[in-house]
């Protein structure tokens, strides 16, 4: 699938979940992008009340279990926010009418 973004568009891509790449540009064309990255470990550190998973589990086993369950649900919810290929195709067909 190829998704063409208009100039100035912002795309948020969970790169550990979705395989992605850029296409080549033709001679004389240019492309600029700005990429940001945040390590998943930083988010886990915050979710674990600013401690390692091992320390959190030792300090508060029930809290660690609740945090793990919430993280699993949050991950599934986050993925559900992305459109499916079918939904993208519907939108494309709707714009070409």
C-alpha positions, 0 to 999 in steps of 0.5 A: 500500500502506498499512502501519499501525504500532502505537504505539511502533513503529520503522520504518527507511525508506531514503527515497532508495529507497522512495517513502513518505508519511503519511496524513492524520489525522481531526479530533480525532486526533493523530500524533507521530513522531520522524525521524532523517536521515543523509546518504549522504555521511557513510557514503561518507566513512567507507568512503573512509577519511575522504577524498573519493572522488577522493582515495581513488582517487588514493591507492589505486586498488585500494582504491577499487575494492574499496570500490566493489564492497563498497558495491554488494554491501552496498546489494543485501544491505540492500534484500534485508532488506526484505520484498516486498509478497507477503511482507507480504500473506502475513503479513497473511493469516496474522494474520487467520486 
